[in-house]
Amino acid sequence: MAPFLSTFVGGAVGLVTGMYSIGLQGRTLLKPHVTYAVFTAAGSYLGFKYYQFKQHEGQLIEKRREVLLEKRAQRLASARADAEN
């Protein structure tokens, strides 16, 4: 569901951006324009790429967390070994 939501929101933002740019030019907003499709497609693409980036970032964080937990376990093991001696 999340990739669909990110893609949909990106497309909506792209559409609004396209409508805003057409409005700034003083042209009619409700007339179908090819630029709406271009802006919507670009926004959808950016929304999907954002979703992929967040997934990749989550994987990197999880890998780093595992490394830190392993280091903590090693420190605790060496501290226990030192305390026993």
Secondary structure, DSSP 8 states (H G I E B T S, - for coil): -HHHHHHHHHHHHHHHHHHHHHHHHT--SSS--HHHHHHHHHHHHHHHHHHHHHHHHHHHHHHHHHHHHHHHHHHHHHHHHHHH-
